[in-house]
Amino acid sequence: MTEQFAVGDHVRWNSEAGHVEGVIVKKHTRDVQYKGHTRRCSEQDPQYEIKSDKTDHVAMHKGGALTKL
């Protein structure tokens, strides 16, 4: 099981453009439609919407891709 995060946590993840930092704005524990795709989520394996500090872009990632700052 990966580390659990909470709304408001400041995190870092790796993207095509390099490391990005942002704040978790939503935690999904049920399957959700996101940018035209079904993202599989559960209580044990949630996915997180994170707003980038620099660009305000919102990305969705699993906890295993995130590092808490």
N, C-alpha and C positions, 0 to 999 in steps of 0.2 A: 504494500500500500504506500502511496506517495504522501508527502507532507500535505497537510490541509492548510489552506489559507483562508483569510476572512476579508470581507469588503473593507476597504480602507488600507489594506497592507500595501506597502511599497515594494515592488518586485522588479526583477531583471529577467530578460529572456533573449535568446539569440534569434535574429531574423536574417533575411538575405542581406540586409544593409549593415549587419553587425549587431552588437548588443544594444538593446533598447530597455529603457526603464519607464515604469509607469505605476499607476495605482489601480488596484482591483475595484471595479465598480459594480460587478454582479457575479454571483456564484450560481451555477446551474447544476442541479442534482437530478434533473429529468431530461430526456432527449429534447432537443430544441432545434428549430430551423434557424440557420445562421448563414447569411449571404448565399442563399439558394441551396444549402446543403444541410442534411440532418447530422447534427453533432450528437454522438452517443455520450450520455452523462448518467451518473448514478450517485447515490449517497457515498459509496465507497470510492468512486472514481469521478469526481466532479470536474467540470471545466469552468474556466474563469474568463470573464470579459475584463480586459485591462485597457485603460486609457493612457496612451503614451504621454510622457511629460513634455516632449518637444513638439509633437505634431497634433495632439488631440485625437489621433487615429485610434480606433478601438479594435483590438485584436482578441481572439479567443484561443486559449491554450489549456492543456491539461496541467495539473500540478507538477508533473515530472519535468516539464520544460521550464519551470519557474524557480528562481532563487530569491529568497526574501532578503531585502536590504535593511 
